[in-house]
Amino acid sequence: MSSESRVEEVKVEIAALVSRSKSAHELMSQMVKLLHDRMLKFNWVGFYMLEDGASSRPPTLVLGPFEGAMTPHTRIPLNQGICGAAASTGKTVIVDDVSKDSRYLACSLETKSEIVAPIFVGGKVRGELDIDSHFLAAFGREERELVEHCARLVSQFLDRSSGTS
Ligand code: SME
């Protein structure tokens, strides 16, 4: 199967998930599982969400639903890692070779490339979808489009649940 038709199939499965999910947590848990199972180079898939009500300390990303090996990075300050870079700029970050990026926080020795796409609620970054691959440069145009699509679906779900749209 071409990567294009696999991505199209996965998008159909994700749309079905959105329509049957009763909560954002359920949607995110099912989404990481589906992406991990169906996209062969997506070897770690997880959400990080900005901690709520953290006025007394620097804003921190907290590990949410994920699929893959446990990571030592369960809490990431916004000034650290590829994850911090995506959340603080509000832009998707793709790293084709993590060994060449000094921002990278290692999760697994096998990881070679990474993508992080932000999730917005009410126009503000609220979290992100983070994916690691055991392959160099695993996130091309198709994959980026899929990951940003998934992040957007979660944004819309959260926006609806918080009554901001
Ligand atoms: N590599 C990320 C940390 C999270 S783990 O990959 C799951 C980063 O550099 O921010």
Backbone and ligand atoms as CSV (ligand in chain L), in Angstrom:
chain,resi,resn,atom,element,x,y,z
A,1,MET,N,N,0.847,-1.197,0.000
A,1,MET,CA,C,0.000,0.000,0.000
A,1,MET,C,C,0.886,1.253,0.000
A,2,SER,N,N,0.536,2.248,-0.827
A,2,SER,CA,C,1.340,3.479,-0.854
A,2,SER,C,C,1.113,4.237,0.450
A,3,SER,N,N,2.098,5.071,0.805
A,3,SER,CA,C,1.940,5.804,2.068
A,3,SER,C,C,0.753,6.756,1.964
A,4,GLU,N,N,0.494,7.244,0.719
A,4,GLU,CA,C,-0.632,8.169,0.545
A,4,GLU,C,C,-1.963,7.484,0.854
A,5,SER,N,N,-2.156,6.232,0.327
A,5,SER,CA,C,-3.450,5.590,0.578
A,5,SER,C,C,-3.564,5.144,2.032
A,6,ARG,N,N,-2.424,4.793,2.661
A,6,ARG,CA,C,-2.509,4.450,4.086
A,6,ARG,C,C,-2.943,5.684,4.896
A,7,VAL,N,N,-2.337,6.834,4.593
A,7,VAL,CA,C,-2.703,8.061,5.320
A,7,VAL,C,C,-4.191,8.363,5.130
A,8,GLU,N,N,-4.693,8.178,3.904
A,8,GLU,CA,C,-6.116,8.446,3.654
A,8,GLU,C,C,-6.988,7.489,4.468
A,9,GLU,N,N,-6.611,6.213,4.524
A,9,GLU,CA,C,-7.360,5.228,5.323
A,9,GLU,C,C,-7.363,5.605,6.801
A,10,VAL,N,N,-6.183,5.987,7.284
A,10,VAL,CA,C,-6.066,6.340,8.702
A,10,VAL,C,C,-6.944,7.555,9.013
A,11,LYS,N,N,-7.004,8.506,8.075
A,11,LYS,CA,C,-7.854,9.691,8.308
A,11,LYS,C,C,-9.317,9.296,8.439
A,12,VAL,N,N,-9.755,8.315,7.653
A,12,VAL,CA,C,-11.151,7.850,7.742
A,12,VAL,C,C,-11.381,7.214,9.121
A,13,GLU,N,N,-10.420,6.404,9.572
A,13,GLU,CA,C,-10.562,5.751,10.890
A,13,GLU,C,C,-10.569,6.792,12.012
A,14,ILE,N,N,-9.757,7.834,11.841
A,14,ILE,CA,C,-9.694,8.897,12.863
A,14,ILE,C,C,-11.026,9.666,12.906
A,15,ALA,N,N,-11.618,9.890,11.738
A,15,ALA,CA,C,-12.907,10.609,11.696
A,15,ALA,C,C,-13.962,9.809,12.466
A,16,ALA,N,N,-13.916,8.481,12.321
A,16,ALA,CA,C,-14.874,7.634,13.044
A,16,ALA,C,C,-14.630,7.742,14.553
A,17,LEU,N,N,-13.355,7.807,14.927
A,17,LEU,CA,C,-13.023,7.958,16.354
A,17,LEU,C,C,-13.604,9.248,16.919
A,18,VAL,N,N,-13.453,10.329,16.158
A,18,VAL,CA,C,-13.943,11.629,16.635
A,18,VAL,C,C,-15.441,11.546,16.878
A,19,SER,N,N,-16.162,10.891,15.928
A,19,SER,CA,C,-17.616,10.911,16.090
A,19,SER,C,C,-18.089,10.005,17.221
A,20,ARG,N,N,-17.311,8.987,17.599
A,20,ARG,CA,C,-17.819,8.149,18.697
A,20,ARG,C,C,-17.205,8.465,20.062
A,21,SER,N,N,-16.224,9.399,20.119
A,21,SER,CA,C,-15.581,9.698,21.406
A,21,SER,C,C,-16.471,10.564,22.284
A,22,LYS,N,N,-16.529,10.194,23.563
A,22,LYS,CA,C,-17.392,10.930,24.505
A,22,LYS,C,C,-16.593,11.957,25.302
A,23,SER,N,N,-15.272,11.873,25.239
A,23,SER,CA,C,-14.452,12.852,25.957
A,23,SER,C,C,-13.149,13.042,25.196
A,24,ALA,N,N,-12.493,14.168,25.481
A,24,ALA,CA,C,-11.200,14.437,24.827
A,24,ALA,C,C,-10.190,13.368,25.225
A,25,HIS,N,N,-10.250,12.918,26.467
A,25,HIS,CA,C,-9.311,11.894,26.926
A,25,HIS,C,C,-9.508,10.602,26.144
A,26,GLU,N,N,-10.752,10.239,25.935
A,26,GLU,CA,C,-11.041,9.018,25.166
A,26,GLU,C,C,-10.527,9.174,23.729
A,27,LEU,N,N,-10.791,10.336,23.125
A,27,LEU,CA,C,-10.334,10.575,21.751
A,27,LEU,C,C,-8.804,10.483,21.670
A,28,MET,N,N,-8.120,11.124,22.598
A,28,MET,CA,C,-6.653,11.146,22.556
A,28,MET,C,C,-6.078,9.742,22.792
A,29,SER,N,N,-6.677,8.989,23.720
A,29,SER,CA,C,-6.178,7.626,24.012
A,29,SER,C,C,-6.329,6.720,22.793
A,30,GLN,N,N,-7.485,6.831,22.127
A,30,GLN,CA,C,-7.730,5.976,20.955
A,30,GLN,C,C,-6.871,6.430,19.776
A,31,MET,N,N,-6.677,7.741,19.675
A,31,MET,CA,C,-5.910,8.284,18.549
A,31,MET,C,C,-4.445,7.850,18.612
A,32,VAL,N,N,-3.832,7.901,19.790
A,32,VAL,CA,C,-2.412,7.497,19.877
A,32,VAL,C,C,-2.272,6.017,19.537
A,33,LYS,N,N,-3.251,5.221,19.969
A,33,LYS,CA,C,-3.196,3.779,19.694
A,33,LYS,C,C,-3.310,3.535,18.184
A,34,LEU,N,N,-4.272,4.204,17.567
A,34,LEU,CA,C,-4.497,4.007,16.130
A,34,LEU,C,C,-3.259,4.435,15.318
A,35,LEU,N,N,-2.723,5.615,15.630
A,35,LEU,CA,C,-1.559,6.102,14.870
A,35,LEU,C,C,-0.356,5.169,15.066
A,36,HIS,N,N,-0.175,4.695,16.297
A,36,HIS,CA,C,0.954,3.801,16.592
A,36,HIS,C,C,0.798,2.468,15.867
A,37,ASP,N,N,-0.435,1.944,15.849
A,37,ASP,CA,C,-0.680,0.638,15.212
A,37,ASP,C,C,-0.601,0.713,13.690
A,38,ARG,N,N,-1.133,1.797,13.108
A,38,ARG,CA,C,-1.312,1.830,11.649
A,38,ARG,C,C,-0.174,2.496,10.895
A,39,MET,N,N,0.527,3.437,11.529
A,39,MET,CA,C,1.617,4.127,10.833
A,39,MET,C,C,2.932,3.479,11.284
A,40,LEU,N,N,3.522,2.693,10.393
A,40,LEU,CA,C,4.597,1.785,10.810
A,40,LEU,C,C,5.850,2.497,11.315
A,41,LYS,N,N,6.051,3.730,10.886
A,41,LYS,CA,C,7.243,4.461,11.358
A,41,LYS,C,C,6.939,5.382,12.540
A,42,PHE,N,N,5.700,5.354,13.028
A,42,PHE,CA,C,5.340,6.151,14.208
A,42,PHE,C,C,5.564,5.252,15.432
A,43,ASN,N,N,6.763,5.270,15.985
A,43,ASN,CA,C,7.131,4.279,17.008
A,43,ASN,C,C,6.843,4.710,18.440
A,44,TRP,N,N,6.645,5.995,18.668
A,44,TRP,CA,C,6.161,6.498,19.963
A,44,TRP,C,C,5.212,7.636,19.632
A,45,VAL,N,N,4.006,7.570,20.166
A,45,VAL,CA,C,2.985,8.577,19.860
A,45,VAL,C,C,2.350,9.030,21.172
A,46,GLY,N,N,2.409,10.308,21.458
A,46,GLY,CA,C,1.818,10.749,22.724
A,46,GLY,C,C,1.427,12.205,22.717
A,47,PHE,N,N,0.574,12.541,23.685
A,47,PHE,CA,C,0.168,13.934,23.882
A,47,PHE,C,C,0.872,14.493,25.112
A,48,TYR,N,N,1.230,15.753,25.032
A,48,TYR,CA,C,1.633,16.530,26.208
A,48,TYR,C,C,0.646,17.679,26.299
A,49,MET,N,N,0.134,17.935,27.507
A,49,MET,CA,C,-0.815,19.036,27.680
A,49,MET,C,C,-0.243,20.029,28.688
A,50,LEU,N,N,-0.525,21.313,28.453
A,50,LEU,CA,C,-0.046,22.333,29.397
A,50,LEU,C,C,-0.785,22.192,30.716
A,51,GLU,N,N,-0.016,22.230,31.782
A,51,GLU,CA,C,-0.604,22.092,33.109
A,51,GLU,C,C,-1.554,23.264,33.374
A,52,ASP,N,N,-2.696,22.944,33.965
A,52,ASP,CA,C,-3.679,23.995,34.292
A,52,ASP,C,C,-3.292,24.694,35.588
A,53,GLY,N,N,-3.673,25.921,35.690
A,53,GLY,CA,C,-3.567,26.653,36.957
A,53,GLY,C,C,-2.172,26.666,37.542
A,54,ALA,N,N,-1.157,26.793,36.680
A,54,ALA,CA,C,0.215,26.718,37.172
A,54,ALA,C,C,0.789,28.119,37.400
A,55,SER,N,N,0.003,28.990,38.032
A,55,SER,CA,C,0.456,30.377,38.166
A,55,SER,C,C,1.690,30.493,39.054
A,56,SER,N,N,1.895,29.512,39.951
A,56,SER,CA,C,3.004,29.631,40.889
A,56,SER,C,C,4.322,29.092,40.347
A,57,ARG,N,N,4.287,28.496,39.167
A,57,ARG,CA,C,5.541,27.962,38.627
A,57,ARG,C,C,5.553,28.103,37.113
A,58,PRO,N,N,6.718,27.905,36.467
A,58,PRO,CA,C,6.747,28.087,35.017
A,58,PRO,C,C,5.817,27.103,34.325
A,59,PRO,N,N,5.168,27.521,33.224
A,59,PRO,CA,C,4.266,26.618,32.517
A,59,PRO,C,C,4.992,25.350,32.090
A,60,THR,N,N,4.331,24.218,32.293
A,60,THR,CA,C,4.973,22.926,32.072
A,60,THR,C,C,4.060,22.017,31.266
A,61,LEU,N,N,4.670,21.272,30.342
A,61,LEU,CA,C,3.930,20.259,29.575
A,61,LEU,C,C,3.920,18.968,30.382
A,62,VAL,N,N,2.748,18.353,30.464
A,62,VAL,CA,C,2.609,17.127,31.247
A,62,VAL,C,C,2.183,15.997,30.310
A,63,LEU,N,N,2.840,14.857,30.446
A,63,LEU,CA,C,2.541,13.709,29.586
A,63,LEU,C,C,1.085,13.273,29.745
A,64,GLY,N,N,0.415,13.103,28.612
A,64,GLY,CA,C,-0.966,12.615,28.597
A,64,GLY,C,C,-0.989,11.211,28.024
A,65,PRO,N,N,-2.085,10.849,27.343
A,65,PRO,CA,C,-2.163,9.508,26.756
A,65,PRO,C,C,-1.013,9.288,25.765
A,66,PHE,N,N,-0.397,8.121,25.817
A,66,PHE,CA,C,0.683,7.814,24.883
A,66,PHE,C,C,0.704,6.321,24.595
A,67,GLU,N,N,1.392,5.976,23.501
A,67,GLU,CA,C,1.534,4.574,23.095
A,67,GLU,C,C,3.002,4.371,22.725
A,68,GLY,N,N,3.633,3.361,23.321
A,68,GLY,CA,C,5.062,3.142,23.110
A,68,GLY,C,C,5.714,3.003,24.465
A,69,ALA,N,N,7.054,2.961,24.474
A,69,ALA,CA,C,7.771,2.746,25.735
A,69,ALA,C,C,7.606,3.945,26.669
A,70,MET,N,N,7.628,3.680,27.969
A,70,MET,CA,C,7.546,4.764,28.958
A,70,MET,C,C,8.717,5.724,28.735
A,71,THR,N,N,8.447,7.024,28.871
A,71,THR,CA,C,9.498,8.038,28.691
A,71,THR,C,C,9.895,8.626,30.044
A,72,PRO,N,N,11.173,8.984,30.208
A,72,PRO,CA,C,11.557,9.670,31.450
A,72,PRO,C,C,11.007,11.101,31.498
A,73,HIS,N,N,10.553,11.615,30.323
A,73,HIS,CA,C,10.122,13.016,30.274
A,73,HIS,C,C,8.610,13.120,30.450
A,74,THR,N,N,8.183,13.042,31.708
A,74,THR,CA,C,6.747,13.136,31.982
A,74,THR,C,C,6.333,14.589,32.197
A,75,ARG,N,N,7.295,15.458,32.484
A,75,ARG,CA,C,7.036,16.900,32.652
A,75,ARG,C,C,8.143,17.659,31.928
A,76,ILE,N,N,7.758,18.549,31.014
A,76,ILE,CA,C,8.763,19.285,30.224
A,76,ILE,C,C,8.475,20.781,30.311
A,77,PRO,N,N,9.411,21.565,30.874
A,77,PRO,CA,C,9.222,23.018,30.889
A,77,PRO,C,C,9.248,23.568,29.457
A,78,LEU,N,N,8.571,24.700,29.243
A,78,LEU,CA,C,8.437,25.230,27.880
A,78,LEU,C,C,9.760,25.642,27.244
A,79,ASN,N,N,10.794,25.828,28.070
A,79,ASN,CA,C,12.088,26.223,27.486
A,79,ASN,C,C,12.999,25.019,27.248
A,80,GLN,N,N,12.423,23.822,27.263
A,80,GLN,CA,C,13.253,22.632,27.038
A,80,GLN,C,C,12.683,21.732,25.950
A,81,GLY,N,N,13.625,21.092,25.228
A,81,GLY,CA,C,13.235,20.034,24.294
A,81,GLY,C,C,12.572,20.526,23.018
A,82,ILE,N,N,12.357,19.567,22.123
A,82,ILE,CA,C,11.618,19.843,20.889
A,82,ILE,C,C,10.173,20.163,21.283
A,83,CYS,N,N,9.715,19.461,22.324
A,83,CYS,CA,C,8.341,19.673,22.801
A,83,CYS,C,C,8.148,21.102,23.276
A,84,GLY,N,N,9.089,21.608,24.072
A,84,GLY,CA,C,9.007,22.982,24.558
A,84,GLY,C,C,9.038,23.970,23.400
A,85,ALA,N,N,9.864,23.673,22.377
A,85,ALA,CA,C,9.994,24.579,21.223
A,85,ALA,C,C,8.660,24.690,20.483
A,86,ALA,N,N,7.991,23.560,20.278
A,86,ALA,CA,C,6.716,23.586,19.540
A,86,ALA,C,C,5.651,24.332,20.345
A,87,ALA,N,N,5.606,24.069,21.656
A,87,ALA,CA,C,4.561,24.708,22.475
A,87,ALA,C,C,4.819,26.203,22.623
A,88,SER,N,N,6.087,26.607,22.739
A,88,SER,CA,C,6.343,28.030,22.978
A,88,SER,C,C,6.229,28.865,21.709
A,89,THR,N,N,6.455,28.252,20.530
A,89,THR,CA,C,6.324,29.022,19.282
A,89,THR,C,C,4.939,28.852,18.653
A,90,GLY,N,N,4.197,27.797,19.058
A,90,GLY,CA,C,2.907,27.519,18.435
A,90,GLY,C,C,3.054,27.031,17.005
A,91,LYS,N,N,4.231,26.454,16.695
A,91,LYS,CA,C,4.470,25.961,15.327
A,91,LYS,C,C,4.907,24.501,15.357
A,92,THR,N,N,4.555,23.775,14.312
A,92,THR,CA,C,5.008,22.390,14.193
A,92,THR,C,C,6.527,22.374,14.065
A,93,VAL,N,N,7.166,21.453,14.819
A,93,VAL,CA,C,8.620,21.290,14.696
A,93,VAL,C,C,8.895,19.886,14.182
A,94,ILE,N,N,9.724,19.802,13.132
A,94,ILE,CA,C,10.150,18.498,12.606
A,94,ILE,C,C,11.664,18.438,12.708
A,95,VAL,N,N,12.174,17.347,13.282
A,95,VAL,CA,C,13.627,17.152,13.362
A,95,VAL,C,C,13.946,15.849,12.634
A,96,ASP,N,N,14.647,15.957,11.504
A,96,ASP,CA,C,14.935,14.774,10.679
A,96,ASP,C,C,15.987,13.866,11.317
A,97,ASP,N,N,16.899,14.472,12.107
A,97,ASP,CA,C,17.950,13.678,12.762
A,97,ASP,C,C,18.154,14.262,14.161
A,98,VAL,N,N,17.572,13.596,15.147
A,98,VAL,CA,C,17.588,14.171,16.503
A,98,VAL,C,C,19.005,14.274,17.074
A,99,SER,N,N,19.938,13.458,16.550
A,99,SER,CA,C,21.317,13.498,17.080
A,99,SER,C,C,21.993,14.826,16.719
A,100,LYS,N,N,21.413,15.569,15.771
A,100,LYS,CA,C,22.022,16.841,15.344
A,100,LYS,C,C,21.298,18.045,15.932
A,101,ASP,N,N,20.334,17.820,16.815
A,101,ASP,CA,C,19.579,18.941,17.381
A,101,ASP,C,C,19.821,19.022,18.884
A,102,SER,N,N,20.463,20.109,19.309
A,102,SER,CA,C,20.868,20.221,20.722
A,102,SER,C,C,19.667,20.381,21.655
A,103,ARG,N,N,18.486,20.714,21.096
A,103,ARG,CA,C,17.303,20.870,21.962
A,103,ARG,C,C,16.731,19.520,22.386
A,104,TYR,N,N,17.073,18.476,21.645
A,104,TYR,CA,C,16.421,17.165,21.802
A,104,TYR,C,C,16.613,16.553,23.196
A,105,LEU,N,N,15.506,16.138,23.808
A,105,LEU,CA,C,15.529,15.388,25.077
A,105,LEU,C,C,15.277,13.922,24.720
A,106,ALA,N,N,16.222,13.053,25.036
A,106,ALA,CA,C,16.112,11.657,24.593
A,106,ALA,C,C,15.059,10.900,25.387
A,107,CYS,N,N,14.266,10.140,24.645
A,107,CYS,CA,C,13.224,9.302,25.245
A,107,CYS,C,C,13.652,7.853,25.077
A,108,SER,N,N,14.175,7.532,23.879
A,108,SER,CA,C,14.640,6.171,23.612
A,108,SER,C,C,15.890,6.269,22.735
A,109,LEU,N,N,16.828,5.366,22.951
A,109,LEU,CA,C,18.062,5.388,22.149
A,109,LEU,C,C,17.770,5.102,20.687
A,110,GLU,N,N,16.638,4.474,20.426
A,110,GLU,CA,C,16.298,4.102,19.043
A,110,GLU,C,C,15.732,5.263,18.228
A,111,THR,N,N,15.297,6.326,18.912
A,111,THR,CA,C,14.654,7.431,18.188
A,111,THR,C,C,15.645,8.144,17.271
A,112,LYS,N,N,15.204,8.340,16.013
A,112,LYS,CA,C,16.057,9.031,15.028
A,112,LYS,C,C,15.436,10.343,14.548
A,113,SER,N,N,14.102,10.392,14.467
A,113,SER,CA,C,13.475,11.645,14.033
A,113,SER,C,C,12.197,11.881,14.836
A,114,GLU,N,N,11.720,13.127,14.798
A,114,GLU,CA,C,10.593,13.502,15.670
A,114,GLU,C,C,9.768,14.613,15.020
A,115,ILE,N,N,8.464,14.593,15.306
A,115,ILE,CA,C,7.580,15.712,14.920
A,115,ILE,C,C,6.738,16.082,16.136
A,116,VAL,N,N,6.526,17.366,16.324
A,116,VAL,CA,C,5.633,17.834,17.390
A,116,VAL,C,C,4.708,18.903,16.793
A,117,ALA,N,N,3.388,18.685,16.898
A,117,ALA,CA,C,2.404,19.636,16.370
A,117,ALA,C,C,1.569,20.191,17.513
A,118,PRO,N,N,1.479,21.532,17.621
A,118,PRO,CA,C,0.720,22.135,18.723
A,118,PRO,C,C,-0.798,21.960,18.596
A,119,ILE,N,N,-1.449,22.004,19.751
A,119,ILE,CA,C,-2.916,21.931,19.851
A,119,ILE,C,C,-3.377,23.252,20.460
A,120,PHE,N,N,-4.347,23.895,19.804
A,120,PHE,CA,C,-4.817,25.206,20.271
A,120,PHE,C,C,-6.242,25.106,20.815
A,121,VAL,N,N,-6.501,25.839,21.896
A,121,VAL,CA,C,-7.880,25.982,22.382
A,121,VAL,C,C,-8.098,27.473,22.614
A,122,GLY,N,N,-9.174,27.985,22.015
A,122,GLY,CA,C,-9.449,29.425,22.137
A,122,GLY,C,C,-8.269,30.254,21.647
A,123,GLY,N,N,-7.583,29.762,20.612
A,123,GLY,CA,C,-6.468,30.501,20.007
A,123,GLY,C,C,-5.146,30.395,20.749
A,124,LYS,N,N,-5.131,29.689,21.883
A,124,LYS,CA,C,-3.881,29.575,22.660
A,124,LYS,C,C,-3.391,28.130,22.669
A,125,VAL,N,N,-2.059,27.966,22.718
A,125,VAL,CA,C,-1.510,26.605,22.782
A,125,VAL,C,C,-1.951,25.964,24.091
A,126,ARG,N,N,-2.521,24.757,23.954
A,126,ARG,CA,C,-3.017,24.068,25.142
A,126,ARG,C,C,-2.274,22.740,25.336
A,127,GLY,N,N,-1.582,22.284,24.247
A,127,GLY,CA,C,-0.853,21.020,24.328
A,127,GLY,C,C,-0.244,20.708,22.987
A,128,GLU,N,N,0.116,19.438,22.800
A,128,GLU,CA,C,0.739,19.068,21.523
A,128,GLU,C,C,0.704,17.565,21.321
A,129,LEU,N,N,0.841,17.193,20.043
A,129,LEU,CA,C,0.948,15.784,19.663
A,129,LEU,C,C,2.402,15.548,19.261
A,130,ASP,N,N,3.046,14.591,19.932
A,130,ASP,CA,C,4.485,14.331,19.749
A,130,ASP,C,C,4.661,12.912,19.202
A,131,ILE,N,N,5.431,12.785,18.137
A,131,ILE,CA,C,5.662,11.456,17.552
A,131,ILE,C,C,7.151,11.256,17.282
A,132,ASP,N,N,7.662,10.109,17.730
A,132,ASP,CA,C,9.071,9.743,17.505
A,132,ASP,C,C,9.115,8.576,16.534
A,133,SER,N,N,10.201,8.545,15.736
A,133,SER,CA,C,10.382,7.431,14.807
A,133,SER,C,C,11.763,6.821,14.960
A,134,HIS,N,N,11.850,5.527,14.730
A,134,HIS,CA,C,13.148,4.850,14.724
A,134,HIS,C,C,13.869,5.058,13.393
A,135,PHE,N,N,13.263,5.835,12.492
A,135,PHE,CA,C,13.815,6.067,11.152
A,135,PHE,C,C,14.170,7.545,10.985
A,136,LEU,N,N,15.271,7.802,10.300
A,136,LEU,CA,C,15.655,9.181,9.996
A,136,LEU,C,C,14.605,9.802,9.072
A,137,ALA,N,N,14.335,11.079,9.259
A,137,ALA,CA,C,13.460,11.842,8.355
A,137,ALA,C,C,12.164,11.102,8.025
A,138,ALA,N,N,11.500,10.607,9.071
A,138,ALA,CA,C,10.270,9.827,8.847
A,138,ALA,C,C,9.059,10.712,8.564
A,139,PHE,N,N,9.200,12.031,8.776
A,139,PHE,CA,C,8.018,12.893,8.688
A,139,PHE,C,C,8.113,13.822,7.473
A,140,GLY,N,N,7.638,13.305,6.352
A,140,GLY,CA,C,7.576,14.079,5.105
A,140,GLY,C,C,6.240,14.812,5.029
A,141,ARG,N,N,5.914,15.270,3.811
A,141,ARG,CA,C,4.715,16.092,3.630
A,141,ARG,C,C,3.430,15.376,4.069
A,142,GLU,N,N,3.287,14.116,3.621
A,142,GLU,CA,C,2.087,13.320,3.961
A,142,GLU,C,C,1.925,13.160,5.470
A,143,GLU,N,N,3.059,12.766,6.105
A,143,GLU,CA,C,3.008,12.482,7.542
A,143,GLU,C,C,2.738,13.765,8.323
A,144,ARG,N,N,3.387,14.846,7.909
A,144,ARG,CA,C,3.167,16.130,8.597
A,144,ARG,C,C,1.692,16.527,8.508
A,145,GLU,N,N,1.144,16.359,7.303
A,145,GLU,CA,C,-0.258,16.726,7.095
A,145,GLU,C,C,-1.175,15.897,8.005
A,146,LEU,N,N,-0.871,14.601,8.127
A,146,LEU,CA,C,-1.683,13.724,8.985
A,146,LEU,C,C,-1.581,14.146,10.455
A,147,VAL,N,N,-0.354,14.408,10.907
A,147,VAL,CA,C,-0.149,14.744,12.322
A,147,VAL,C,C,-0.826,16.084,12.639
A,148,GLU,N,N,-0.686,17.056,11.732
A,148,GLU,CA,C,-1.331,18.359,11.972
A,148,GLU,C,C,-2.859,18.231,11.917
A,149,HIS,N,N,-3.341,17.355,11.049
A,149,HIS,CA,C,-4.783,17.086,10.969
A,149,HIS,C,C,-5.276,16.539,12.324
A,150,CYS,N,N,-4.548,15.575,12.866
A,150,CYS,CA,C,-4.939,14.973,14.157
A,150,CYS,C,C,-4.914,16.025,15.269
A,151,ALA,N,N,-3.867,16.846,15.280
A,151,ALA,CA,C,-3.766,17.889,16.314
A,151,ALA,C,C,-4.951,18.858,16.194
A,152,ARG,N,N,-5.334,19.166,14.939
A,152,ARG,CA,C,-6.456,20.078,14.705
A,152,ARG,C,C,-7.772,19.468,15.195
A,153,LEU,N,N,-7.942,18.169,14.966
A,153,LEU,CA,C,-9.178,17.502,15.416
A,153,LEU,C,C,-9.297,17.554,16.940
A,154,VAL,N,N,-8.172,17.342,17.622
A,154,VAL,CA,C,-8.204,17.414,19.092
A,154,VAL,C,C,-8.484,18.862,19.519
A,155,SER,N,N,-7.860,19.824,18.829
A,155,SER,CA,C,-8.131,21.251,19.127
A,155,SER,C,C,-9.625,21.533,19.021
A,156,GLN,N,N,-10.240,21.072,17.917
A,156,GLN,CA,C,-11.669,21.351,17.696
A,156,GLN,C,C,-12.518,20.677,18.768
A,157,PHE,N,N,-12.139,19.444,19.146
A,157,PHE,CA,C,-12.894,18.707,20.172
A,157,PHE,C,C,-12.826,19.466,21.499
A,158,LEU,N,N,-11.615,19.903,21.866
A,158,LEU,CA,C,-11.431,20.622,23.132
A,158,LEU,C,C,-12.145,21.969,23.086
A,159,ASP,N,N,-12.073,22.641,21.935
A,159,ASP,CA,C,-12.744,23.927,21.774
A,159,ASP,C,C,-14.245,23.769,21.993
A,160,ARG,N,N,-14.813,22.682,21.385
A,160,ARG,CA,C,-16.262,22.427,21.548
A,160,ARG,C,C,-16.586,22.130,22.994
A,161,SER,N,N,-15.732,21.298,23.646
A,161,SER,CA,C,-16.041,20.915,25.036
A,161,SER,C,C,-15.911,22.098,25.980
A,162,SER,N,N,-15.019,23.092,25.620
A,162,SER,CA,C,-14.872,24.226,26.536
A,162,SER,C,C,-15.825,25.361,26.171
A,163,GLY,N,N,-16.641,25.134,25.119
A,163,GLY,CA,C,-17.647,26.121,24.759
A,163,GLY,C,C,-17.088,27.395,24.164
A,164,THR,N,N,-15.854,27.321,23.606
A,164,THR,CA,C,-15.269,28.537,23.035
A,164,THR,C,C,-15.513,28.655,21.539
A,165,SER,N,N,-16.256,27.704,20.950
A,165,SER,CA,C,-16.565,27.865,19.509
A,165,SER,C,C,-17.989,27.461,19.218
L,1,SME,N1,N,12.024,14.235,22.564
L,1,SME,C1,C,11.162,15.147,23.234
L,1,SME,C2,C,10.834,14.664,24.624
L,1,SME,C3,C,9.660,13.764,24.699
L,1,SME,S1,S,9.990,12.163,24.316
L,1,SME,O1,O,10.377,12.108,22.909
L,1,SME,C4,C,8.653,11.210,24.462
L,1,SME,C5,C,11.782,16.536,23.265
L,1,SME,O2,O,12.926,16.715,22.849
L,1,SME,O3,O,11.130,17.470,23.736
